[in-house]
Amino acid sequence: MADPPGSPDEDELEQKVASLIMEYLIEHPHAMDTAEGVASWWIRAEGLRADLATTRRVLERLAGTGYLVKIGEGAQAHFGLRKGTKPH
């Protein structure tokens, strides 16, 4: 069972997921995918398992802070690196 959102373990997982997403997009700046694709291909390829709800929360947060662009809504929404985003 997943930890509830906001718990220390969940927060740590979300930080790892966010880092992996940003690292992937810095290396592949034109990549875009759905939350399901990100969880299945970008994150799992790095050996980390994150459920779809966690991945979606992280993507929405990154889009809300301006790092990512979101095109579409719901399960078919695609996320990618916003032009001009630079690594920190």
C-alpha positions in Angstrom: 0.0 0.0 0.0 1.3 3.5 -0.9 2.0 6.0 1.8 -0.5 8.8 2.1 0.4 12.0 0.2 2.4 14.3 2.4 4.0 11.5 4.5 7.8 11.6 4.8 8.3 8.5 2.6 5.9 9.8 0.0 7.6 13.2 0.0 11.0 11.5 -0.5 9.6 9.4 -3.4 8.1 12.4 -5.0 11.4 14.3 -4.8 13.2 11.3 -6.5 10.5 11.1 -9.2 10.8 14.9 -9.8 14.6 14.7 -10.1 14.4 11.7 -12.5 11.8 13.5 -14.7 13.9 16.7 -14.9 17.1 14.8 -15.5 15.4 12.9 -18.3 14.1 16.0 -19.9 17.4 17.9 -19.7 18.9 15.0 -21.6 15.9 14.7 -24.0 14.6 18.3 -24.2 12.0 17.5 -26.9 10.5 14.5 -25.2 6.8 14.5 -24.2 4.7 11.8 -22.7 1.6 11.1 -20.7 1.9 10.4 -16.9 1.5 6.7 -17.7 4.3 6.8 -20.2 6.6 8.8 -17.9 6.0 6.2 -15.1 6.5 3.2 -17.4 9.4 4.4 -19.5 11.3 7.4 -18.0 11.1 6.5 -14.3 11.1 2.7 -14.4 14.0 2.7 -16.8 16.0 4.2 -13.9 15.1 1.4 -11.6 12.5 3.3 -9.6 8.9 2.3 -9.3 6.4 5.0 -8.8 2.7 4.5 -9.1 0.7 6.4 -11.6 -1.0 8.7 -9.0 2.5 9.8 -7.6 3.8 10.4 -11.1 0.8 12.4 -12.1 1.1 14.5 -8.9 4.7 15.3 -9.6 4.1 16.1 -13.2 1.2 18.5 -12.3 3.4 20.1 -9.6 6.3 20.6 -12.1 3.8 22.0 -14.7 2.3 24.3 -12.1 5.8 25.7 -11.1 6.6 26.4 -14.8 9.3 23.8 -15.4 7.0 21.7 -17.6 4.4 22.4 -20.2 1.2 20.4 -20.1 -0.8 19.8 -23.3 -4.3 18.4 -22.9 -6.2 17.2 -19.9 -6.9 14.0 -18.1 -5.1 10.7 -18.9 -4.2 11.9 -22.3 -2.3 15.1 -21.1 1.2 15.2 -22.3 4.1 16.8 -20.3 7.4 18.1 -21.6 10.1 20.6 -20.8 9.1 24.2 -21.1 11.3 26.0 -23.6 13.9 28.1 -21.8 14.0 25.8 -18.8 17.6 25.5 -17.6 19.0 22.9 -15.2 19.9 24.2 -11.7 
